[in-house]
Amino acid sequence: MSGIVLSASVRQNLLSLQSTAELLSTTQNRLATGNKVNSALDNPTNFFTAQGLNNRASDISNLLDSIGNRSRRSQGVESLAGARCGTGDRSDCGRSRVVRRGKRDFARRIID
């Protein structure tokens, strides 16, 4: 069996095509993941910096969700109190308003 004989120019063109295919694969991977650096092998400094920033963003997002949930819960309690005032016995509604005003008045009395 005889081997395949390539001229220098054909060999150079093959190497160029292989390089282009590798660059195309890297670009497609970056586009698919949205990351410029996908592993520590690509660029360790940028990879670990990005990983730290992603972790921090996740932590902040979780805190904001927690704050939003607390806010929604307190709004839900107020809307339930308002719904209770809208139907049935109105004496409860008056008491809740007096309590709120009472706290404000109490705070003013202490300051004065």
C-alpha positions in Angstrom: 0.0 0.0 0.0 1.3 3.3 -0.9 0.7 6.4 1.2 -1.0 9.6 0.2 1.5 12.1 -1.1 0.6 15.8 -0.5 2.4 18.7 -1.9 3.5 21.5 0.5 0.7 23.8 -0.7 -2.0 21.2 -0.2 -0.7 20.4 3.2 -0.7 24.1 4.2 -4.3 24.4 2.9 -5.4 21.4 5.0 -3.8 22.8 8.2 -5.5 26.1 7.5 -8.9 24.4 7.1 -8.4 22.5 10.4 -7.5 25.7 12.2 -10.6 27.4 10.7 -12.8 24.5 11.8 -11.4 24.7 15.3 -12.1 28.5 15.5 -15.6 28.0 14.2 -16.3 25.3 16.8 -15.0 27.7 19.6 -17.2 30.5 18.3 -20.3 28.3 18.1 -19.7 27.1 21.7 -19.4 30.7 22.9 -22.6 31.7 21.1 -24.5 28.7 22.4 -23.4 29.2 26.1 -23.2 33.0 26.1 -19.8 32.7 27.8 -16.6 34.0 26.5 -14.7 31.6 28.7 -16.3 28.2 29.4 -13.6 26.5 31.4 -10.6 27.3 33.5 -8.4 25.9 30.7 -9.5 28.7 28.4 -8.4 31.5 30.7 -8.2 30.8 34.5 -8.2 34.4 35.7 -11.3 35.3 33.7 -13.1 32.1 34.4 -12.8 32.4 38.2 -13.6 36.1 38.1 -16.8 35.3 36.1 -17.7 32.4 38.4 -17.4 34.7 41.5 -19.5 37.4 39.8 -22.2 34.8 38.8 -22.3 33.5 42.4 -22.7 37.1 43.8 -25.4 37.9 41.3 -27.2 34.7 42.3 -27.0 35.7 46.0 -28.3 39.2 45.3 -31.1 37.7 43.2 -32.1 35.4 46.1 -32.1 38.3 48.5 -34.3 40.4 46.2 -36.7 37.5 45.9 -36.8 37.2 49.7 -37.5 40.9 50.1 -40.2 40.7 47.4 -41.9 37.8 49.2 -41.9 39.6 52.5 -43.4 42.7 50.8 -46.1 40.5 49.1 -46.9 38.8 52.4 -47.4 42.1 54.3 -49.6 43.5 51.4 -51.6 40.3 51.6 -52.2 40.8 55.3 -53.3 44.4 54.8 -55.6 43.4 51.9 -57.1 40.6 54.1 -57.7 43.2 56.9 -59.3 45.5 54.3 -61.5 42.7 53.0 -62.6 42.0 56.6 -63.6 45.6 57.0 -65.6 45.6 53.8 -67.9 42.8 54.9 -69.7 41.8 58.1 -69.1 43.5 61.4 -67.5 46.9 61.1 -66.4 47.1 64.7 -63.2 45.1 64.0 -62.4 47.6 61.3 -62.6 50.5 63.6 -60.4 48.8 66.2 -57.7 48.1 63.7 -57.7 51.8 62.6 -57.6 53.0 66.2 -54.7 50.7 66.9 -52.7 52.1 64.0 -53.5 55.7 65.0 -52.9 54.8 68.6 -49.3 53.7 67.8 -48.6 56.9 66.0 -50.1 59.0 68.8 -48.2 56.9 71.4 -45.0 57.6 69.5 -45.7 61.3 69.4 -46.5 61.4 73.1 -43.2 59.8 74.0 -41.3 62.3 71.8 -43.2 65.3 73.2 
